[in-house]
Amino acid sequence: MKAMTFLLVLAVATAVIVADSQPHPEPPTPLAAEGTDVADGQLLPPVDSLILRNQLGFAFPDAPEVPDGPPDDALVATIDGLFGGLTQGVDQAAIQRIGESDDARAAWLMSDLLRFLGQGQARQTTIAAFEQLTGVTLDMDPVAARSEWQSLTDHLFAWELPALPGYTSWKRQLFTLIEPRWDPFFADADSDIDWRFVSWGGVLLDSRGFGDPRPCPRGCIPALDDPAVTDAAGGDWYPDELPVFGITVNGASRAYPKHIMEIHEMVNDELGGRRLGIPYCTLCGAAQAYLTDDLGEDIAMPVLRTSGLLSRSNKVMYDLNTFSVFDTFLGDALSGPLQTAGIVLPQASVVTSTWGEWKAAHPDTTIIAQDGGIGRSYPLDPLRGRDDDGPIFPVGDVDERLPTQAKVLGVITPDGTPLAFDVAAARAELEAGREVAALGVMVVADASGVRAIGEDGEEIAGHEAFWFAWSQFHPETAVWALP
């Protein structure tokens, strides 16, 4: 009965956390540095502060002290018993003993466990153990009013607290109870995955074969492979004012309607004679286009799929052929044969525009067919503003140079520097007839969106994302914005 009860709790927890609180206030826009004018815009200096704040402006307390070296044998035995016995239920006495251990590194395990616990005494016991381990009172954080798990994990992300030796093996026991097909990701001892920052996104692995149009039998975010397309006139079913993600490769352009991408979050496609993998992380507001062909003589073309896992609120994608995990934001292979081969997927630019302006600027464009070519119907607003008010999964502390949900055009400059342009500010400058440029990169208008070019006029791959996402994965980024 205990086993059935616990597994039922895990099954009930499958819904992705949805923000249902009032809109979150945004931090004020900081002052720009003097002497760095580019037209009317400026490069903003890094925020030089020892105070770490979350998306609502809450200042995280100082990180707890952690011991060096291996944990106490009694603590290891308690954790072994707790995680090894999860199929029989949650041992709350073991959780209490972990909370009394004075080893704050065990707080990561409390975060992992809490993610799968519904309301009840076990949940409260786990929160109390975290607070005892870290000295934190979650009630002080306004994020906790909506999600105690998010608040708890935000603290750990902000502190970048070390985890216990053996942490990954315990996490593996828990996560593979939910989805046994994640086991190969954990099994690669040489992977570059930092498991502390990996959480469950609320869905399971998409392991359908290439071109399989059926939904996942156990629930996943299903990729769309080689979707049917029409010309621009055939896309008159899609309202002109709604957004598309526009991609141009070798002179061929295609529009990917946002609402279709919100359902599939991954498209494997061919455009301009090249193969593309196109992940869309709704949580990060980031649609990206990776070139998946021509990776090397012995490298089979990856077939990208959604794993159901998140890293710092960004979807974790993997290759169906090799089960190699990728950093979705950066394109780096983090595990499996593709990591061993040193694969980093090159990117093409993605322009976020309205459909009306995209087809006016690119009259020869194609667009994904209304049914995706698989006979499916798509609501025009499936997420209903879910991600409008700030991150709904843990991200830790935020960079206060821009508001958390500000849209930025992110690029890597010719000398390798990450650079983000405030999209709203860039559009305002361009519409006023002023140049937008910094660090050898110029922003130009494309339809109602923007793209980047170098001083030689050649395109520099870029894409839009929420500021919190770009700055997490590029913490050393330069930022162009209006003062």
N, C-alpha and C positions, 0 to 999 in steps of 0.2 A: 504493500500500500504506500509506503514511504517513497519508493521508486516512482510509482505512478504519479504521486502527488507532485514530486519535484519536476518530473518531465512535463507534467501538465502546466506547471508554472512557467517552464521554459517555453513551451509552445504558445502560451498566452502572451508571452513577452515579444512575439515576433513583429509587432507593429513598430515602424520607425517612429521615434519620438517626434511629435508635432507641437510646435510652439503655439500655445493658446493664451499667452499673456498679453497685456497691453503692449503697444509699440515701445521698443527700447529707445531711450534717449541716446543720441550720438555724442561723442566727445567733441569739444570745440576744435576748429581747424587751427593748427599751430601757426606761428609766424614763420615766414621764410627767411633764409639766410640772405644777408646783404651781399652785393657784389657778384651775384651769380645770375643776373638777369638774362633770360632768353626771350626776346620779345617782351610781352607783359608777364610771362610765366617765370618761375624760378625753381631752382633745385632746393628742396627742403633739407635742412640739416638733420642728421640722426637725432632722436630724442635722447639726450644724455641724462638719464635718470635711473636711480637704483630702485625706484618704486615700480613694481610690476602690477598692471591693472588688467582687469578683464573687460569684456565688451560693454559692460554697464558702468564702467568707471570704478568698480570695487578694487581696492588695493589689497593684493595678496599679502598675508603675513609672511614673516621670514620663514624660510624652509627649516624644518626640524633637523637636528643633528642626527647623523646616521653612523653606526659603527663600521669599522673596517673589517675585512676578513670574512670568514664563513660564519653563518648564523649558528646560534646555539642548537645543540643536538635535539633538545626537547622541542624547540620551535619547528625544526625540520620534521620531526616525527608527527607533530600536531598538524602541520600543513599536509604532509603525506596522507594522514588519515582523513582529513577533511576532503581533499580533492580526489583521493582514491575511492572515497565512499559516496560520491555525489549521486550515483545511480540509486542509492538507498535513501537519499534525503540529505538535508542540510544539517550538519552537526553544529548547533548554535553554541554549545559549550566549547567546542574547538575554536570557533570564531572569537569567543570571549577570551580564551587563553592567548590567541594571537594578539588581540588588542592589549593584553597585559604584558607582552613580551619586551616592550621598550625598543623594538627594532623597527623603525619607521619604514624601512625598505619593504616590509610586508604590506604596506598600504596599497601598493599596486595590485596585489591579489584581492584586496577588499573592493577595489574599483572593478576588477574583472568579474567578481562574483555578483556584485550589486547590479551589473548590467542585465543580468538574467533573472533577477528576483522581482516578483510582483509585490504588491502591498502585503504587509504582514509582519510578524514578529521577527522572522529571519532577516528581513530587510533592515528593520530598526537595529537589530543586533550588529549587523555589518556596518551600518553608519556609525554606531557608537564605538565600534572597534577602530574604525578609521580615525575618529576624533581623538580617541585615547592615544593612538600611535603617533599622531601628528601635532596634537595640542590645538587643533582647529575646531572652531564652532561654526558649522555650516550655515546656521541661521543668520550669520552676519553678512552672507553673500546673497544679493537679490536673485542671482541665477538659481539658487537652491529652491526658491519659491515655486519654480516651474519644474526643475529637475535636480534632485539631490545628487544623482549620479553624475550629471554634467558638471555641477559645481565641484564635487569631490575630485573628479578627474581633471578639471581645469587647474586645480591647485597643483596636482602632480605634474601636469604638463609645464606649468609656469616654473616650478622648482627644478624640473628635469632631475628629479630625485633618482639616485641609483636604485636598481632593483636587486632583490636577493639573488645570490648565485643559485642556479637551478630554476629561476623564475619561468623560463620558457617551457620547461617540461610540465610544470603545474598548469600553466595557461593552456598548453596543448591538451591536457586531460579534460579541462572544462570545455574548450571550444569545439573539440571533436565529438563531444556529446551532442552538440547542436548540429554540426555538419561534419560527418566523418570524412568527406572529400577534401576538407582543408588539411588533412594530415600531411600530404606531401610538402606543403608550405612550411610546416613546423619541422619536418624531418631533415631539411637541408641545413646541416650544422654550419656550413660555410656561407650562409646567406648574409646579406647586408640589411635584412629587415630588423628594425628596432621594434621588438614586440611590445615594448612599453606603450608605444603610441598607436597601437593597432586595437581597434574596437569593432564591435559587431554593428553593422548597418541596419539590421532588422530583416534581411533577406538571405537566401541561400545561394549556393554556387550555380552559375549558369554553365553547365557542361554539355549543352546540346551540340550536336555536330554542325559543321558549317552548312548554312542554308536551311537548317531545320526551322520551319515557321511556327511550330507548335509552342504553346506556353510551357513553362517548366512544370513538370508534374508535382514538384514539392514546393514551388514558389521561388522565383528568382526575378532579376531584372533581365529580360531576354534581349540579347543583341539582335540587330537587324543586319542580315548579310545580303550584299548586292541588291539593294532595294530597287523596285521599279521606279522609273522616272518619266516625266513628261516635259515638253517644252514649256516656255513661260505661259503661253496661251492656255495650255492644259492645266495650269495651276491657278485658274481663276476661281477655283473653289476656296482658296486660302485668302482671308481678308488682307487687303493691302497694308493695313496699319499694324499687323501683328509681326513679331520678330522672326527672322531666319538667321541661321549661321551660314554665311557665304564663304565658299572656298573656290579659288582659282588655281588650277595647275596646268602648266603648259598651254595657257590660253583658253582652257575649258573651264567654265564656271558652273557651280551647282549650289542650290539653296536647300538647306536642311531645316524645315519648319521646327520651331522651338518645341511645340506641343508634342510632336512625334519623338523628338529627342528626349523629352522628359519621360516618355514611356519606356524607350529602349536604352537610353544612356550609353549606347555603344553601337556604332555602325562600321562594318567592314565593307569597303566600296572600291570602285575603280573610277578614276577621273583623270583625263588628260594623259592616258597611257600609264598611269602609276597606280599602285595599290595604296590605299589609305586605311588606317584604323582611326576612328573618330570617337573618342570618349567625351561624354558630356557629364560633368559632375554638377548636378543641380545644387548641391550644398555649397559649392565653391563658385557657382556662376561661371564655370569655365568649360567652354567647348574647345577642344584641341584637335589638331589634325596631324597624325604621325604617318610618315612614309614607311610602309612595312615591306617593300620589296627592295632588292639590291642591297641586302645587308651583309653579303659575303658569300663566297663560293659554297660553303658547306652549311649555310644557315637556311633552313626552310622558312618560308614566309609565315610570320606569326598570325594566328587567328585570335584576335583579342576578345576577351570575355570579362564580365563583371564577377568578382569573387564573392560579393556580399559583405566584404570587410571594408573598413575605413582606416585611413591613417591621417591623423590630424584633420578629420572631417572631410578628407578627400578620398574618393572611391579608389579601391585597390583593384587594378586590372591584372589579368594574367594571360599567358599564351596557352591556348587549348592544346596545342601540339606537344609542348614540353613541360607544361605546368610551371613555367618560369614566371615569377611575380615581377611586375614593373612598378616603379614609382610613377604613378599616372601623371603627376604634374611635371616631372622632369624628363620622363622617357627612359630612365635608366633601368636596366634589368637588375633586380636585387637578389634573385635566387635562380637555381636551376641551370640548365645548360646554356641559356642565353646570358646569364651572369658570368659564367665561366668563359664565354666567348667575348665578354666585354661589350655587349650590345647596348648602344644608346640610340634610340629611335630619333631620326631627324624630323623636324617639324615643318609644316607649311602654315601659312597665315590663315586665320579665321577672322572674318569680319562680321560683327553683329549689326544687323540693319533691319529695317522694316522690309517686308516683301515688296511693297510697291516701289520703294526707292532702289532696292537691289535689282529688280528686273528692268527698271528704267536705265540704270547704269550699266547693266549687263544684259542686253536684249536677247542674246543667244544662250542665256542660262537655261539649265534644266532645273527641275525641282522634284523632290520625292513625291511619288504619286499619293493621292489622298488616302488610299488604303495600304500604303507601304509596299504594295505588290503581294501582300499576304492575306488580303480580304479582311483586314481589321479596321474597326472604326476607332477614332481617336477624339476624345473631348478636347476642345480648344484651350481649356485652362485646367489641366488635370491636377496641378498642385495648389491652385487657388491661393497664391501668395504665401505659401508655406515658408519660404526663405527670405521674406522681405525685411524681417525685423532683427536680423542678427543670427549668428551661428546657433544651430540647435543641437550640435554635437560638440564635444570638448575641443577647444583650441588653445587653452591656456591664456597667457598674457597676449595683448594685442599691441601693435605698433600704432602710436597715437598721431602719427604725422597726417593721416587721413582718416575719415570716418570708416568704421569697420566694414560697412557694406558699400562703400564707394566703388564704382566700377573703374578699373584701371586697364590700360593696354600695356601688357608686359612683354618686354623683349630682352634679349641678351645683346649688348653692344658688340661692335667688332673686336674690342679688346677683352671681351668676356665679362663685362660688368652687367649685372642685372639692373634693369631700368624700368620704372613704371611711370606711365603718364596718366594723370587724372583725366578720364575720358570726357566728363562734362566740361571741364575747363578747356581741354584741347578743342572740343567742338566749338565752344564759344569763341575762342581765339581764331579758329579757322573761318568761322562765319563772319567775323569782324575783319577778315582780310589780313590777319597777322600770322606770321610764321610760328610754328611750334617745333622746336628742335632742342636737343641736348645731347652732349657726349657723342657727337657724330651720328645721331639718329634724328630723322625728320618724320613727323607725323603728317599724313595727308588724308584727305577725306576720300571715302569710298562709299558710294550710296549714302545712307544716313549713319554709317559707321566710320571707323578710322583704321588705317594700317600704317606700317612703318617702312621707311626706306633709308638706305645709307647715303653717305655723301656722294657716292658714285651713281645714285639713282636706282641701285638694285634693291629688291625687296629684302627686308629683314623679317624673318618669321616672328609672328607675335599673335597674341590672343587676349581677349578680355577675361577678367576674373574679378571676384570681390577682392578688395584690398586685403582683408584679413588672410585670404588664401595665398595670394601672391607673396605677401610679406612673411608668411610662415615658411614657405619653401625657398624664399630668397631673402633671408634676414638681413643681408648686407646690401639690399637693393638701394639704388638712388631713386629719388622721387621728383618728378616734375609736376608742379601745380601752380595755380594762381596764388598770390600772397593774400 
